[in-house]
Amino acid sequence: MNIPMFFEKRGNQRRKLTGLLPGRLTVAGAEASLDCKPVDISPDGLGIITKALLPAGTEILLSMKGEKIAFEISWGQPDFGKKDLFRYGLRIKDESRNVENIFVDSGCLK
């Protein structure tokens, strides 16, 4: 069922996620996983919540099944009044890829 999380003025509507990722997110150049929760998705990107303070433009890698998919932080803000959490919008760098299809193919989105 394709029900948008909320309507907004953007190229594609975001859809709510269950919190599952098809792989491991890391900040480019770092070994440790980024401790985060995915909250929404669109064909162009992914929304996450984390305690990490990251600047716009930071490259984030999704490592899965022998491939790494690069994202870039487009925007960030404190998460709706929740103390010490930040919400980020990640845009996929390879615009020929569809983020929703990646999640559907891995079983993380129906």
C-alpha positions, -999 to +999 in steps of 0.1 A: +000+000+000+016+033-011+003+058+015+025+088+020+036+097+055+026+133+049+021+156+019+046+183+011+060+203-018+087+180-031+093+159-061+083+126-044+063+119-013+079+102+016+066+069+030+069+057+066+094+029+074+093+002+100+128+008+112+146-019+092+176-012+070+188-035+042+223-031+054+247-011+076+249+027+075+283+043+081+298+078+078+322+076+048+357+070+061+345+056+095+345+019+105+317+020+131+281+018+121+260+049+124+235+042+153+203+054+137+167+046+130+153+050+095+119+068+096+108+075+060+118+069+025+112+083-010+126+072-044+153+099-040+163+094-004+160+083+032+151+100+065+169+090+097+170+099+134+203+096+153+222+110+183+251+119+160+256+156+151+265+156+114+269+185+090+251+188+057+271+174+028+284+145+049+286+113+028+268+083+043+273+047+030+247+019+030+267-013+029+247-043+017+253-075-002+288-066-014+279-031-026+281+003-010+254+029-019+264+065-013+241+091+002+247+127+011+231+146+040+209+172+024+195+187+056+195+182+094+176+196+124+168+187+160+142+160+161+108+175+170+117+183+206+133+150+215+163+157+236+197+149+220+183+135+188+187+148+152+167+141+121+185+141+087+174+139+051+198+117+030+198+120-008+211+091-029+241+103-049+235+080-079+203+095-092+197+065-115+189+044-084+156+042-067+159+040-029+124+025-025+132-002-049+164-010-030+144-014+002+116-034-016+142-058-032+158-064+002+124-071+020+125-039+041+096-022+024+064-036+009 
